[in-house]
Amino acid sequence: APRTPSTPPESAAASMMAAAVARRALPACRLATRAAPAALTRAPPSVLRQAVVVPCLGRLTPFALRWAHTGGPSQQQSEPIATHFRASQVPHPLRVKPHERGDKPGDTAIVDLMQNHIWSKQEIDERLANLHQHKPETFSDRCMHGLMYTLYRSFNLLTGFKPQNTPVKAVEWRLIVLESVAGVPGFMAALVRHLRSLRRLRRDFGWIHTLLEEAENERMHLLVCMRMFEANFVTRALVLAAQCLMTPFLTTLYIVHPKSVHRFVGYLEETACTTYANIINQIETPGTPLYESWSALPAPDLAIAYWKLPTEAMWVDALKCMFADETNHRDVNHTFATMKTDDPNPFVEKHRGDAMHAWRLECEGRATDVGCERDLGMKTGQ
């Protein structure tokens, strides 16, 4: 038989290493290497990679994949075996790939980890007509009420907010700071209760979910506002200072006396309800600065997707949904302030109802009727 030509030491070593890799792969690769071990060791690295290694790449370990290329062509000269997920055409749920992004920065899909309540026009009108405010009953209630309304008046003075003819810039600044602060207590309370549940090896009875939903809802308010206007350096510094001061204070207070924190947040949401109701009234009143600047603005896509609004919804419709959310947070926290920490959460069924209602709207291709009485809530284009 003719003698096989000798191979360079580098190629021989690469062939032996690749054969060893193939022998250590899954049963399919083992059968292939056992069938002709001599031929594999004498084969060039490129032939070996195509015959045995490449079909088994999906099952090889990262270490084996690293050595599978030894002795073959350089990575610059050959096509990559695996495609990075950003370069592939497989859709991503967050639309983070370059070809999936929209024209606006951050225009990505919403992942509904916790379904918010989808408001109807009737629900919003009823809540606008009844701005309920809790009357302090206990000593801790009076302390939290006094603290909150002292901060409220100071905040009005600082931002230049006034009930009539409010400057547009003052409202923008106020909404950014308000929503960035309002998103802190819910997440902080959920964290404390989560750690306590782990520490005591006991259930939380549903509170954590409601608190996290509140925090996420407030964060979505902030993100919607950021789609409409920008925050300057002073606003960002104020947000940072408020977060650094409020987080340790509320965390310590929640560990010592949770009811006081829920009552404080209830009063905070009352001021938020008053602020949003005033802003909505000014936008719908001709002649005010907010009417001139905001009455004709369309709602951002993020708000339309989050509250399932009609595609022709306006910015004031998004503000009405934000107002209704704040009224819900007000009622939830005032309820929690009257309960013991180990009482079952009374809002569990409400969350299920919200999720079911949102699912029905999505399946039927419908939107809520906020700001869209003409087509009875049907999305345009359906």
N, C-alpha and C positions, 0 to 999 in steps of 0.2 A: 504494500500500500504506500502511496506517496506520503512523504513526511510533511507534517503540518508546519508551515513557516513559523518561525519564532516570533513572539510578540514582545514589544517593549516592556520593560519592568513596570512602568507606570500603568499601562493598559492592563497588564496581567493582574496587578494588585487591585485595580479598579474592578476588573471582572470578578475576582475572587470576593471582594467586598460586596458587590452587588448580588452575587450568588448567595452569599451568607445572609444578606438582607432578605432575599426571596425565600430562603429556607425558613426564616423566622416569621414569615407572614402567616396569613390565615390558611386553613386547609387547602383552598384552591391553589394557592401559590406553592404549598408544600408538595402537592401532587405533581405540579409541573416540574419542580426542581428534582424530585425523586425519579421522574421518568427518564431524564437525560442529564445527569449531573456533569458528565464529562463534556458534553456538548456545550452546556451553559458556561463552564469555566473557560472554554476555548473561544466562546463567541465574543465578538467585539462589544464594547459597552452599549453602543447605540442599539444594536440588535437585541441585546439582553433587556434593555429598558423597554423597548416596544413589545417584546414577546411575553415578559413576565411581570416586570415592575409596574409599568403603566396601568395594566388592568387591575392591579391590586392597590393603587395609590389611595383609593378612598378608604382602605382599611389598614394602611400602614401607620405606625406611630410617627410623631414628628421627628424623632431621632433617625428612624429608618428613612424617612423622606429626605432628610438632610444628606445622607450618604448615598441615596439612589442616583444623585446627579454626579457623583465622583467619577472622573475620567471621561465624561461626556462633553458635549459642546457647552460653551459658556452661556449664562443666562441671557446675555445681551444678543446672542446669535440665535437662540431658540425661543419659540413661543412659550409663555408661562403655562404650566400644567393646570394650576388653579387660578380662578378669576376672583379678584377682590369683590366683596359684595357691593361696593359703591359703583363698580364698573359693570356689573351684571345687569341684565334686564329684568330680573326678578323684582316685583314691586315690594316696597318696604312700607309697613303700616304708618310710619311717621313721615314719609315722603322726604327723606333726608338725602336721597341721591341727587346729583346735579341735574339730571334730565327730568326729575319729578318736582322740582321746586317751582313755586310760582314767581310772579314778577316782583312781589313785595318781599322784603326780608322777613324771615320767620313765618312765611305763609305755608304752614304745614298742617297736616291733619290733626284732629283732636282725638286723643285716646280717652274714652269715657271710663275712667277707673271708677268713678262714683257719679251716678246720674243725678243731676240737679233737677229741681222742679221746673216743669215747663208751664209758664204762666199763661193764662187766658186774659183777654181784655176785661172781662167781668171781674175777675179776681183782683186785677190791678186797680180798677176803678173803686172797688170796695175798700181797698187798703188805703188809697189816696184820700178817701172821704173820712177815714177814721185813723188818725195818728195817735194811737193809744200810748199813754205814758204811765209807767208804774209809780205808785206812791210809796215812798219808803215806809217800812213798818218796824223793822228792828234797828238796833244800834249800828250794826254792820251795814245795813241798807243805807242809813243816813250818811255814814262815813263814805261809802262808795259813791252815793249820789252827789255829795258835796265835792268829792275829789274829781268826779267826771265833769261836772258842770263848771268847775273852776278851770279845768283844762280846756273845756269847750270855749269858754269866753276868751281865754288867752289865745287859743288857736284862731278864733275869729279876728282878734286884734292883729295877730301876726300875719295872717294871710290876706288881710284887707277885705274879708267877706262881710257883706251887708245884705239884708233881706231884699232891698230894692235896687234895681239897676246895678247889679254886681258886675264888676269888670271881668272880662273873659279870662284874662290871665290869672286872676285870683281864683276863679273856679277850677281852672286847670291844675294849678298848684295844690289846691285843697283836695281835689279828688285823688291825685297821686299819693299824697301824704296819708290821706284817710284810708285808702285801700291797702297801702303797704303796712300800716299799723294794725288795721282790723284783721289782717291775715295772721297775726302772731298768736293771739290767745288760743284759738282753736287747736292749732298744731301743738302748742306748748302743753295744753291740757291733755291732749291725746297722748303725748309723750309721757307725761307723769303717770297717767292711768295705765299705759302700756307697761311701763317699768314696774309699777305696783302689782299689776296682774302677774308678771313674771316672778316678782319677788315673793309674792304670797301663794303662788301656784294655784290661783283661782281665776274664774271667769271675770270679765268686765261687764257683762250683761248689756252689750250693745252700745255703750257710750262712745267708744273710740271711733266707730264708723261715722257717727253723726258729727263729732268734732272734726275729724279729718275732712269730711264733706264740706263743712263750714270753712275751713282753712283753704281748701282748694277753690271753693266758690269765690272767696275774697281775692285770691290770687288771679283768678280769671277776670274779675272786675278790673284789677290793675292792668293786666295784659290787654284787655279791650281798650282801656283808656290810653295806653301807650301806643295803640294803633291810630289814635286820633291826634295826639299832641306829644311833644317831647319834654323831657325833664332836664332842666339846666343844672349847673353845678351846685347851686344853693339848695335846690330841691333834693338832689341826691344826698347832700351832706345832712340835711334835716331828716331824711328817711333813715340814714345810717345811725344818727344820734338817737332817734326815737326807738329804733330797734334795739340798740345797745342798752338803753335805759329800761325799756319796758320788759324785755325778756327775763332778766334776772329778778326783777321786782315781782312780776306776775307768777313766775315759777315758784319762788319762795312762798308767796301768798297762797298759791294753789295747794302746795304741800301742807301748809298750816291750816287753811280754811277755804276749801274749794267753793263753798257757797258764795263767799264774798267776791271771788273772781267772776263767777257766772253772773252775779248781780251787776258787777262793774261792766261786763261786756254787754249786758242787757241795756244799761244806760247809754253805753257807747253807741249801740245800734239805734237807740232812740234819736240821738243827735244825728246819726247818719240818715235816718228816715226823714228828719226835718230838713236836712240839707238837700237831699235828692228831691223831695216834694217842692221845695222852693225853687230849685234849678229847673225842674220840669214846668212849673208855673210860669217862670220867666221866659222860657223858650217858646211857650205857647201864647205869650202876651206880646202883641205887636208894639214896636217902639223901644223895647229893651235891648241892651247890647247883646244879650244871649240870643234873642230872637233874630237879630241881624246876622249873627255869626254862625249859629248852630241850627236854625229851624230848617234849612234846606240841605243839611248834610246827610248823606246816606249812612246807614249803619255799616260798620266794618264787617268783612266776611267772617271774622272770628266770632263776632256777636251773633250773626245769623246762624252759624253752625251750632254754637253753644246753646242758644235758647230756641233753636228751630224756628226762627222768624221767617216770614216771607222774604223773597229775594229783593223786593222793593221796600223793605223796612227802612225807616229813617233812624238817625242817631238818637232822637228823643225816644224812640221805641226801645232801644237798647238801654237807655237810662231808666225807663220805666221798669224794665225787668230787673235792673240792678236795685232799684228802690224796693221792689217786691221781695227780692232776696234778703235785703236788710231787715224788712219787717219779719221775715221768717226767722232770721237769726235772733232778732229781739225776743220773739215769743219763745224760741227754744231755750235761750239762756235764762230768761226769767222763770221758765218751768224747771230747769235744772237747779236753779237757786233755791227751790222749795223742796227738793228731793234729797234723800240720803244717798251717799256715794255708792251703795250697793243695791239701790233700787233698779229694777229693769228699765231699760230705755223705752219710753212710750212712743217713740217715733220710728220704730223699726218697720212697722207696717206701712207707714207713710213713705219710707224709702222704696219699699217694694212697689207701692202704687205709682210712684214717680217713674221708676224704671219701666214698669209695664206700659204706662201712658206714652213715654218717649219711644218705646219699641213699636207701639201701634202706629204712631205718627210716621216713624221711619219706614215701616213696612208698607203703609198706604201712600207714601209719597206726599204727605200733607205737612203743613206748618201750622203754628199757632195763629190765632186771629188778631194778635196785637198789631195795631196800625194797619190792618188789612181787612176792613169790613167788606170791601167790594167783592172779593172772590171767596169769601167765607173760609179763609185760611188755606186755600189750595195753593201750592207753589206754582209760580209761573213756569210755563214750559211743560207741565204735566199733561 
